[in-house]
């Protein structure tokens, strides 16, 4: 896969995970239990995909990763309240 296509796929995976984490957080805050096993597998796959990028391509994804980290921190905080 060409680098630009791989980068686009990784960006899409980051955005998908961001949405998943946002949904999980909403469920937790609504008093629902969530199974995060799938999220763990998704995070591992995302990390592997990021490692396959060259440094320049990976740097372009930094803002998306920072946003995802903030979502994960929010989910962590919501789970800690439970």
N, C-alpha and C positions, 0 to 999 in steps of 0.2 A: 504494500500500500504506500503510495507517495506520502511524503512527510506532511504536506498540507491536508490531505485527506485524513491521515492519522490524527493530526492535531484537531481537526474538526470533530472527529469521532470522540476524542477525549473530552473536548469542550462539551459536546452533547451529553456524555456520560456524567460530567460534573453537574450540568444543569439538571439532569434527571435525578441524580442523587440529592441535589439541593431540594427538589420538589418532594422527594420521598421523606427526607428529614423534616421538612416543613409539615407534611401530613402527619408524620409520627408525633411531632411535637403537639399539634392540634389535638390529636387523639388522646395523648397523655394528659394534656391540660383539661380535656373534657372528661377525665376520669376513666378512660379506657386503658386496658393493658395492651401492650404492643410486643411483638416478637421481633427482636432486632437481629436475629441470626442472618437473615438475608442481607441486611444492611452491612454487616461485617464482611460477608463474601463480596458484596459490591465494592466496598472500600478497598479490599485486597486487590481486586481486579483493576480498579482505578489506579492504585499505586503502581501496579506492574505496567500499565499502559503509560503512565507518566514517566517511568524510568526508561521506557523505550524511546522517548523523545530526545532530540538534541537539546542542549542547554538554551539556545535562543527560542526554540518553539515552546519549551517549558516555561520560560520567563513570561511569555505572552499570556499564559494561563493563570499567572499569579493572582490577578484581581478576582477571578472566578473561584480560585481555591481559597482565598481569604474570605470571600462571602460564604462559601461552604463551611469553612471552619467556624464562622460566627453562628451559622445555623446549628452545627453540631454542638457548640457550646450552649446554645439555647435549649437544645434537646436535653443535654446533660443536666442543666439547671432544673428543667421541668421534671426530669426523672428523680432528682435529688429531693424534690418537694414531696414526692409520692411516698 
